[in-house]
Amino acid sequence: MARILVIEDDPTFRDLLNAHISGAGHAVQSAEDAAVALRAIVTEPPELIVLDMKVPYLDSVEILEAIRSDPATLDIPVIVLTGSANDETYARAYKIGVQDYFTKPVQNEDLIKAIATQLAVAARKRNPLKA
């Protein structure tokens, strides 16, 4: 079971994500905006972040930059969810270092599979001898 932070401002979609992710056996913490998210990341760094690209208070790119600029959170895998499927958003997300990218609505199975994959990759990076 991994600790996963869901950063999503839409309460209905956030609850749905939380239910699907916790149903897959993970502990889920959620944040409705950038301020709550950054506090949660600093207080208890999650093992993976699911990030909506549009959340209040900070551009999600700024959240990603903050995560990637701190050695304590640099290697946390980030999966982006966005309502805007355009090449510029996609390119910006990958340039900053997201591991996966989905356009809403996302299929539950696809997201759960991506979470499992990214957690496995992160575990191999932390402990390459057990790979």
Sequence and secondary structure as in RCSB ss.txt:
>XXXX:A:sequence
MARILVIEDDPTFRDLLNAHISGAGHAVQSAEDAAVALRAIVTEPPELIVLDMKVPYLDSVEILEAIRSDPATLD
IPVIVLTGSANDETYARAYKIGVQDYFTKPVQNEDLIKAIATQLAVAARKRNPLKA
>XXXX:A:secstr
  EEEEE S HHHHHHHHHHHHHTT EEEEESSHHHHHHHHHHS  SEEEEESB SSSBHHHHHHHHHHSTTTTT
  EEEEES   HHHHHHHHHHT SEEEESS  HHHHHHHHHHHHHHHHHHH GGG 
